[in-house]
């Protein structure tokens, strides 16, 4: 009796779920959601070829140094890089003396606090310090860029596309979606999530950054270089991970082959 009752309750529960699912599907079919401006005008990031792409990828240190220069001269006024220490820049090809000078010359200093007097002050950066936190005085909260290429889908391509994607709002968008007109104080960018971004175009003209290695500083090149640099800040151990990964994969393949051979040998006289 109890078993039959349990089966009856279970069948009723399944029936209610099936009925709810049926009505949900029918509602979606009969009343589909209307397309929005984001649905029609948002663009996926453009493909970006970097030396670090792929399972055999390696960093181009000259490009990373250029990207650091773009970050320093363009991005650092608003965006922090708080998970990176100055001494980490040795991985980019700088020596100890260069890193020490770079840290000491950084515009934002390290805050200090005297517990006895309660006074706050500043001191020059040293190589062991992380990049100081940037306190933005304007509207909004610019994200920390340390892990931005990991935090965004297709991170490096997203950064490059966003920096080069500022444009005039299409007339077709305003005509079809009058309520989606870019508000005053925002900027149209089809690669941003809702098409309108508070950050003004950071890279505005060729030659905005004068590269020390003589590379032509076009807007596209500067965006590509800073994207490559932010790949490194998010994953500085990428090269060593790739170097270790392939031997591990090869070892596992050999181990699987040996295990299969041992299995065949041990159980060759047994019926399966």
Secondary structure, DSSP 8 states (H G I E B T S, - for coil): -HHHHHHHHHHHHHHHHHHHHHHHHHHHHHS-----HHHHH---------TT-STT----HHHHHHHHHHIIIIITTT---TT-BGGGGGGGT--HHHHHHHHHH-SS-EEEE-TTT--EEEE---TTSB-------SSS-----TTHHHHSTTHHHHHHHHHH-B----HHHHHH-GGGS--TT-EEBTTSTTSEESS--S--STTSS--TT-----HHHHHHHHHHHHHHHH-TTHHHHHHHHHHHHHHHHHHHHHHHHHHHHHTTTS--
